[in-house]
Amino acid sequence: MAAAGPSVFLLMVNGQVESAQFPEYDDLYCKYCFVYGQDWAPTAGLEEGISQITSKSQDMRQALVWNFPIDVTFKSTNPYGWPQIVLSVYGPDVFGNDVVRGYGAVHVPFSPGRHKRTIPMFVPESTSKLQKFTSWFMGRRPEYTDPKVVAQGEGREVTRVRSQGFVTLLFNVVTKDMRKLGYDTGPLDTRGVSGPSPPQGLPL
């Protein structure tokens, strides 16, 4: 009797929230969480995390470096609702209150291998100058009650936002059994593993 084929595929993601560029701000920390469809379920690792506070580097780049690790594994029966990572960056205002400095989201890369993504960040804006002054004075800036709304389209068209800063992510993506279930995630390399070939000069 033939063995039954796989009924689910696995998506393994590790990497790091590497760094950020926020020229106007310093002493920032980052939160991340994953948003995914109903057919997806985490099987290992952490779905969310919060980094340490970091200060700008002293060189010309003035980068905010976290190198905060990401490590999670998902299982699913179909690619619909492919996971997205949502980032929220926070830091102190002039009164010492923690306020949001940026939101952003990006899909986990679809093809196996090593990927680098730079995410443009944004913040919600007050709808009037009076609200803007009041929120500044009270130390309560506009922010989302649930950051996961950043990864969804519903209601976003009525939100006023302003671009502010960038965050760089590194992903290492591995998939298992996707090809057996009929999904093509990229070309086969010389060893028959789905994903890009290793860079030249590195051992196989």
C-alpha positions as CSV (number, residue, x, y, z in Angstrom):
1,M,0.0,0.0,0.0
2,A,1.4,3.4,-1.0
3,A,2.3,5.8,1.7
4,A,-0.1,8.8,2.0
5,G,1.3,12.1,0.8
6,P,1.7,15.2,3.0
7,S,-1.5,17.1,3.8
8,V,0.3,20.3,5.0
9,F,3.4,22.2,4.1
10,L,5.8,24.0,6.4
11,L,7.3,27.5,6.3
12,M,10.3,28.0,8.5
13,V,11.5,31.6,9.0
14,N,14.4,32.9,10.9
15,G,16.5,36.1,10.6
16,Q,16.6,39.4,12.4
17,V,15.2,42.9,12.6
18,E,18.5,44.3,11.7
19,S,18.5,48.1,11.8
20,A,16.5,51.3,11.2
21,Q,16.9,54.8,9.9
22,F,15.0,57.5,11.8
23,P,17.0,60.7,11.3
24,E,14.9,62.8,13.7
25,Y,14.7,60.3,16.6
26,D,17.0,58.3,18.9
27,D,16.7,55.7,21.7
28,L,14.1,53.5,19.9
29,Y,12.8,50.0,20.3
30,C,10.9,47.7,18.0
31,K,8.0,45.3,18.4
32,Y,7.0,42.7,15.8
33,C,4.2,40.3,15.3
34,F,2.9,38.0,12.5
35,V,-0.4,38.2,10.8
36,Y,-1.6,35.2,8.8
37,G,-4.7,33.5,7.3
38,Q,-7.2,31.2,8.9
39,D,-5.5,28.1,7.4
40,W,-2.1,28.9,8.9
41,A,-0.9,27.8,12.4
42,P,2.4,28.4,14.2
43,T,4.1,25.1,15.2
44,A,7.3,26.4,16.8
45,G,9.1,29.6,17.7
46,L,7.7,33.0,18.7
47,E,4.9,34.9,16.9
48,E,5.8,38.2,18.5
49,G,8.7,40.0,20.3
50,I,10.1,43.2,21.6
51,S,13.6,44.4,21.1
52,Q,16.1,46.3,23.3
53,I,16.3,50.1,23.2
54,T,19.1,51.2,20.8
55,S,20.8,54.5,20.2
56,K,22.2,55.8,16.9
57,S,25.6,54.7,15.8
58,Q,28.4,57.3,16.0
59,D,29.4,57.0,12.3
60,M,27.9,58.9,9.4
61,R,25.1,56.4,8.8
62,Q,23.6,57.1,12.3
63,A,21.9,53.7,12.1
64,L,19.8,52.3,14.9
65,V,21.0,48.7,15.1
66,W,19.0,46.0,16.9
67,N,20.0,42.7,15.3
68,F,16.9,41.3,17.1
69,P,16.3,37.6,16.2
70,I,13.2,36.2,14.5
71,D,12.5,32.5,14.6
72,V,9.1,30.9,13.8
73,T,7.6,27.9,11.9
74,F,4.2,27.8,10.3
75,K,2.1,25.0,8.8
76,S,-0.7,25.4,6.3
77,T,-2.8,23.6,3.7
78,N,-2.7,26.5,1.1
79,P,-0.8,29.7,0.5
80,Y,-3.8,32.0,1.0
81,G,-3.1,34.3,3.9
82,W,0.7,34.0,3.6
83,P,2.2,35.4,6.8
84,Q,3.2,39.1,7.1
85,I,5.4,40.6,9.7
86,V,4.2,43.8,11.3
87,L,6.6,46.2,12.9
88,S,6.0,49.0,15.4
89,V,8.8,51.3,16.5
90,Y,8.5,53.3,19.7
91,G,10.6,56.0,21.4
92,P,10.4,58.8,23.9
93,D,9.0,62.2,23.1
94,V,10.2,65.5,24.7
95,F,8.2,64.6,27.9
96,G,9.6,61.1,28.2
97,N,6.4,59.4,27.1
98,D,6.8,56.3,24.8
99,V,5.1,57.2,21.5
100,V,4.9,55.4,18.2
101,R,7.6,56.4,15.7
102,G,6.5,54.1,12.8
103,Y,4.4,51.2,11.6
104,G,5.2,49.0,8.7
105,A,4.5,45.5,7.3
106,V,5.9,43.1,4.7
107,H,5.1,39.6,3.5
108,V,7.5,36.9,4.4
109,P,9.4,36.2,1.2
110,F,7.7,33.4,-0.9
111,S,10.9,31.8,-2.2
112,P,13.4,29.9,0.0
113,G,16.7,31.4,0.6
114,R,18.2,34.5,2.2
115,H,16.4,37.8,1.7
116,K,16.8,41.4,2.7
117,R,13.9,43.8,2.9
118,T,13.8,47.5,3.7
119,I,10.3,48.6,4.9
120,P,9.1,52.2,4.7
121,M,7.5,53.2,8.0
122,F,4.6,55.5,8.6
123,V,2.6,57.1,11.5
124,P,-1.0,58.1,11.7
125,E,-1.7,61.8,11.6
126,S,-4.2,63.9,13.5
127,T,-7.0,65.3,11.3
128,S,-6.7,68.9,12.5
129,K,-4.1,71.3,13.8
130,L,-6.0,71.5,17.1
131,Q,-5.9,67.8,17.6
132,K,-2.3,67.7,16.6
133,F,-1.4,70.3,19.2
134,T,-3.5,68.6,21.9
135,S,-2.0,65.2,21.3
136,W,1.5,66.7,21.4
137,F,0.8,68.6,24.6
138,M,-0.9,65.6,26.3
139,G,1.8,63.2,25.2
140,R,-0.8,61.0,23.5
141,R,0.0,60.7,19.8
142,P,-2.4,59.0,17.3
143,E,-1.7,55.3,17.2
144,Y,-3.5,52.1,16.3
145,T,-5.1,50.1,19.2
146,D,-4.1,46.9,17.3
147,P,-0.9,47.2,15.2
148,K,-2.1,44.2,13.1
149,V,-4.5,46.6,11.2
150,V,-1.3,47.7,9.3
151,A,-1.4,44.3,7.5
152,Q,-5.0,44.6,6.5
153,G,-6.6,46.7,3.8
154,E,-10.0,47.3,5.4
155,G,-10.4,50.8,6.7
156,R,-7.0,52.0,5.7
157,E,-8.3,54.3,3.0
158,V,-9.8,56.7,5.7
159,T,-6.6,56.9,7.8
160,R,-4.3,59.9,7.3
161,V,-0.6,58.9,7.6
162,R,2.8,60.4,7.2
163,S,5.9,58.5,6.0
164,Q,8.7,58.4,8.5
165,G,11.8,56.2,8.6
166,F,12.9,52.8,7.3
167,V,13.5,49.4,9.0
168,T,15.7,46.7,7.5
169,L,14.9,43.0,7.9
170,L,16.9,39.9,7.1
171,F,15.0,36.6,6.4
172,N,16.2,33.1,6.0
173,V,13.3,31.1,4.5
174,V,12.9,27.3,4.2
175,T,9.8,25.5,2.9
176,K,9.0,21.8,3.2
177,D,6.5,19.8,1.1
178,M,5.2,22.7,-1.0
179,R,6.3,21.1,-4.2
180,K,4.7,17.8,-3.2
181,L,1.4,19.7,-2.8
182,G,1.7,21.2,-6.3
183,Y,3.1,24.7,-5.3
184,D,6.2,26.0,-7.2
185,T,8.2,28.4,-5.1
186,G,11.2,28.9,-7.4
187,P,13.8,27.1,-9.5
188,L,15.5,24.0,-8.3
189,D,19.2,24.4,-7.5
190,T,21.9,21.8,-8.4
191,R,21.1,19.6,-5.5
192,G,17.3,19.5,-6.2
193,V,16.4,21.8,-3.2
194,S,13.9,24.5,-3.9
195,G,15.6,27.9,-3.6
196,P,18.5,30.0,-4.8
197,S,22.0,28.5,-5.2
198,P,24.5,29.4,-2.4
199,P,26.8,32.4,-3.2
200,Q,30.1,31.7,-4.9
201,G,33.0,31.0,-2.6
202,L,30.8,29.4,0.1
203,P,31.0,25.6,0.7
204,L,27.9,23.6,-0.3
